[in-house]
Amino acid sequence: MNVDINFIIGENIRVLRKQLGLSQEKLAEYSHLSTNFISRLEHTNHQNISIQKLDQIAHALKYQHFSAINRR
């Protein structure tokens, strides 16, 4: 089974963000990224993410960056 890692990362970030009660706008603000980038990351599998940006989001979500790539 070929699972797209971008989809897994985006879905996990969306789930964690919602669990924390954060809007995409607040996550973007806390991670110093654009709301558009967060939206594309969560809703498409065409948005690539660098380790640096993943780390920024992880810090905003208070998670280690590798937890975002675990399959649920």
Secondary structure, 3 states (H helix, E strand, C coil): CCCCHHHHHHHHHHHHHHHCCCCHHHHHHHHCCCHHHHHHHHHCCCCCCCHHHHHHHHHHHCCCHHHHHCCC
